[in-house]
C-alpha cells in the first residue's frame, strides 16, 4: 500500500507548497533522464511545424507537463517507494504513468485512442494503455489486478448522443452526481486495493459544475475535496 501522509495533508501540501521544492526538483531531474529525447524531438518537428498545430500538440512540451505530473507523484511519496501498481485514467499523452514507471512502479493507463499525437506520445514513452471510452453508468474494463493508486487528472466526462448520421458524438452536458458516484464506486470495488488511493483532479469546467454536490459527497464517504482535487482512500 502507499506509504503516504494523511490524505488531507497530501492535498494541502500539493496546493500550498512552493511548486519546485528540492525534493520535487530532484525527482523531476531523475525522471527526465529517462525521456526518449530523440523520439520526442521527432514528434515536435512533425507536429509543431504545421501552420495550425492541434490543441494536443501543446503536450509535446515535456519540461512543462512532465514536471507537473512528477510533482503529483512526489505528493504521493512515489519517489520513495517501489513496485506499486498504478493506473491513470484519461491519461492523455501518458506523462503520469511514464513518471511512475521511471520511479520504479508498475503503471498502466486507460484512455481512448482517437488522438494521433497522444497515440504517438504513448508509443514513444512506452506506456501500456488500454483503449476504452468512459461512459456514464458503464463499468470500466475488466483488469487482472487491483491497484495501490488510481488517478484521473484534469478530467471532464460528458454524456453523449449520436448525431443524425451516427458519425460523431455530440455532448449533451457533463456528468451529474449520480454518474460520478457510479464511476467512483466502480473504481473502489473493482480497481482499488485495500487502503489504496484514488486521486481525481477535475478540469476547470468540471470544477465549476460540481463545486457543491460532488465534493460534499466525497467528504461524506471519508474523502478530501480541496478545489478541483478529490482524494479518497479505501
C-alpha positions as CSV (number, residue, x, y, z in Angstrom):
1,X,0.0,0.0,0.0
2,X,1.2,3.6,-0.5
3,X,3.3,4.9,2.4
4,X,1.7,8.3,2.4
5,X,0.8,11.1,4.7
6,X,-2.8,11.6,5.8
7,X,-4.9,12.2,2.7
8,X,-5.8,15.7,3.7
9,X,-2.2,16.6,4.2
10,X,-1.4,15.3,0.7
11,X,-3.8,17.8,-0.9
12,X,-3.0,20.7,1.4
13,X,0.7,20.2,0.7
14,X,0.1,19.9,-3.0
15,X,-1.9,23.2,-3.2
16,X,0.1,25.3,-0.7
17,X,3.7,24.1,-1.0
18,X,6.1,26.0,-3.4
19,X,6.0,24.4,-6.8
20,X,9.6,23.2,-7.0
21,X,11.0,22.2,-3.7
22,X,14.3,20.5,-3.7
23,X,12.6,17.1,-3.3
24,X,10.4,17.7,-6.4
25,X,13.3,19.1,-8.4
26,X,15.4,16.0,-7.7
27,X,12.6,13.7,-8.8
28,X,11.9,15.7,-11.9
29,X,15.6,15.5,-12.8
30,X,15.7,11.8,-12.3
31,X,12.6,11.1,-14.4
32,X,13.7,13.4,-17.2
33,X,16.9,11.4,-17.7
34,X,14.6,8.6,-18.9
35,X,12.7,10.6,-21.5
36,X,13.3,9.3,-25.1
37,X,14.6,12.7,-26.2
38,X,15.2,11.8,-29.9
39,X,11.7,10.4,-30.3
40,X,10.1,13.4,-28.7
41,X,12.1,15.8,-30.8
42,X,11.0,14.0,-33.9
43,X,7.4,14.4,-32.8
44,X,7.9,18.1,-32.2
45,X,9.3,18.6,-35.7
46,X,6.4,16.7,-37.1
47,X,3.5,18.4,-35.3
48,X,4.8,21.9,-34.3
49,X,6.0,22.8,-37.8
50,X,2.5,22.8,-39.3
51,X,0.6,26.0,-39.9
52,X,-2.1,25.4,-37.3
53,X,-1.0,22.9,-34.7
54,X,-3.7,20.9,-32.9
55,X,-4.6,21.6,-29.3
56,X,-3.0,18.3,-28.3
57,X,0.4,19.5,-29.6
58,X,0.9,21.6,-26.5
59,X,1.6,18.4,-24.6
60,X,4.8,18.0,-26.6
61,X,6.3,20.5,-24.1
62,X,7.9,17.8,-22.0
63,X,9.5,20.2,-19.5
64,X,6.2,21.8,-18.6
65,X,3.9,18.9,-18.4
66,X,6.2,16.1,-17.1
67,X,7.2,18.4,-14.2
68,X,3.5,18.8,-13.2
69,X,2.9,15.0,-13.1
70,X,6.2,14.2,-11.3
71,X,5.2,16.7,-8.6
72,X,1.9,14.8,-8.2
73,X,3.9,11.6,-7.9
74,X,6.1,13.1,-5.2
75,X,3.0,14.2,-3.2
76,X,2.1,10.5,-3.1
77,X,5.6,9.6,-1.9
78,X,6.0,7.5,-5.1
79,X,9.6,8.6,-5.3
80,X,10.4,6.9,-2.0
81,X,8.7,3.5,-2.8
82,X,9.0,0.8,-5.5
83,X,6.8,-1.7,-7.3
84,X,3.4,-0.2,-6.5
85,X,0.6,-0.9,-9.0
86,X,-0.8,2.3,-10.6
87,X,-3.4,3.1,-13.2
88,X,-4.1,6.5,-14.8
89,X,-7.5,7.1,-16.3
90,X,-7.9,9.5,-19.2
91,X,-4.1,9.6,-19.4
92,X,-3.8,11.8,-22.5
93,X,-0.1,11.9,-23.5
94,X,0.8,9.4,-20.7
95,X,3.1,11.6,-18.6
96,X,1.9,10.4,-15.2
97,X,2.2,6.6,-15.9
98,X,5.6,7.3,-17.6
99,X,6.8,9.2,-14.4
100,X,5.6,6.3,-12.2
101,X,7.4,3.8,-14.4
102,X,10.6,5.8,-14.2
103,X,10.3,5.9,-10.4
104,X,10.1,2.1,-10.3
105,X,6.4,1.3,-10.3
106,X,4.1,-0.8,-12.4
107,X,2.0,1.7,-14.2
108,X,-0.6,1.5,-16.9
109,X,-3.3,3.7,-18.5
110,X,-6.8,3.8,-19.8
111,X,-8.0,6.2,-22.5
112,X,-9.4,6.4,-26.0
113,X,-7.0,6.1,-29.0
114,X,-8.6,8.8,-31.1
115,X,-5.8,11.4,-30.9
116,X,-2.9,10.8,-33.3
117,X,-0.5,12.9,-31.2
118,X,-1.4,11.1,-27.9
119,X,-1.0,7.7,-29.7
120,X,2.5,8.6,-30.8
121,X,3.4,10.0,-27.4
122,X,2.1,6.9,-25.7
123,X,4.2,4.8,-28.0
124,X,7.3,6.9,-27.5
125,X,7.0,6.8,-23.8
126,X,6.3,3.1,-23.8
127,X,3.1,3.4,-21.7
128,X,0.8,0.4,-21.5
129,X,-2.6,1.9,-22.4
130,X,-6.0,0.2,-22.7
131,X,-8.3,1.7,-25.2
132,X,-11.7,2.5,-23.5
133,X,-14.4,5.2,-23.9
134,X,-15.7,6.1,-20.5
135,X,-19.5,6.4,-20.4
136,X,-22.0,7.1,-17.6
137,X,-23.3,4.1,-15.7
138,X,-21.0,1.7,-17.6
139,X,-18.2,-0.2,-15.7
140,X,-14.6,0.2,-16.6
141,X,-12.9,-2.6,-18.5
142,X,-12.0,-5.8,-16.5
143,X,-8.5,-5.9,-15.3
144,X,-6.4,-8.8,-14.0
145,X,-5.1,-6.9,-10.9
146,X,-6.0,-4.3,-8.4
147,X,-4.1,-1.1,-7.8
148,X,-2.5,0.8,-5.0
149,X,-3.1,4.1,-6.7
150,X,-5.8,5.1,-9.2
151,X,-5.6,8.6,-10.8
152,X,-7.6,10.7,-13.2
153,X,-6.2,14.2,-13.7
154,X,-7.8,17.2,-15.5
155,X,-10.8,15.1,-16.4
156,X,-14.1,16.1,-17.8
157,X,-16.6,13.3,-18.5
158,X,-19.6,14.1,-20.7
159,X,-22.9,12.4,-21.7
160,X,-23.0,12.0,-25.4
161,X,-25.7,11.3,-28.0
162,X,-25.1,10.2,-31.6
163,X,-25.7,12.9,-34.3
164,X,-28.3,12.3,-37.1
165,X,-25.8,10.3,-39.2
166,X,-24.4,8.4,-36.3
167,X,-21.0,9.6,-37.4
168,X,-19.8,11.5,-34.4
169,X,-20.8,12.0,-30.8
170,X,-22.2,15.3,-29.5
171,X,-22.0,16.4,-25.9
172,X,-25.2,16.9,-24.0
173,X,-23.6,18.0,-20.8
174,X,-21.2,16.9,-18.1
175,X,-21.9,14.1,-15.6
176,X,-24.3,14.6,-12.7
177,X,-23.6,13.5,-9.2
178,X,-25.1,10.0,-9.5
179,X,-23.0,9.3,-12.6
180,X,-19.9,10.3,-10.7
181,X,-20.9,8.1,-7.8
182,X,-21.3,5.1,-10.1
183,X,-17.8,5.7,-11.6
184,X,-16.0,6.2,-8.2
185,X,-17.8,3.2,-6.6
186,X,-16.8,1.1,-9.5
187,X,-13.2,2.1,-9.0
188,X,-13.3,1.3,-5.3
189,X,-15.0,-2.1,-5.8
190,X,-13.1,-3.4,-8.9
191,X,-9.9,-1.5,-9.2
192,X,-8.6,-0.4,-5.8
193,X,-6.6,-2.4,-3.3
194,X,-7.5,-2.1,0.5
195,X,-6.1,1.2,1.7
196,X,-5.4,2.2,-1.9
197,X,-5.9,5.8,-3.1
198,X,-8.0,7.5,-5.8
199,X,-6.9,11.0,-6.8
200,X,-9.2,12.8,-9.2
201,X,-8.5,16.3,-10.5
202,X,-11.4,18.0,-12.2
203,X,-10.7,20.3,-15.1
204,X,-11.9,23.9,-14.8
205,X,-15.3,23.2,-16.4
206,X,-16.0,20.2,-14.0
207,X,-14.6,22.1,-11.1
208,X,-17.3,24.8,-11.5
209,X,-20.1,22.4,-12.4
210,X,-19.6,20.2,-9.3
211,X,-18.3,22.6,-6.8
212,X,-21.1,21.8,-4.4
213,X,-22.5,18.3,-4.7
214,X,-19.6,16.2,-5.8
215,X,-17.1,17.5,-3.1
216,X,-19.8,17.2,-0.5
217,X,-20.4,13.5,-1.4
218,X,-16.6,12.8,-1.4
219,X,-16.4,14.2,2.1
220,X,-19.4,12.1,3.2
221,X,-17.5,8.9,2.3
222,X,-14.4,10.0,4.2
223,X,-12.5,11.6,1.3
224,X,-11.0,15.0,0.9
225,X,-12.0,17.7,-1.5
226,X,-9.9,20.8,-2.0
227,X,-10.7,23.0,-5.0
228,X,-10.5,20.7,-8.1
229,X,-8.8,17.9,-6.3
230,X,-10.6,14.9,-4.8
231,X,-8.8,12.2,-2.8
232,X,-10.3,9.0,-1.5
233,X,-8.7,6.2,0.5
234,X,-10.5,2.8,0.5
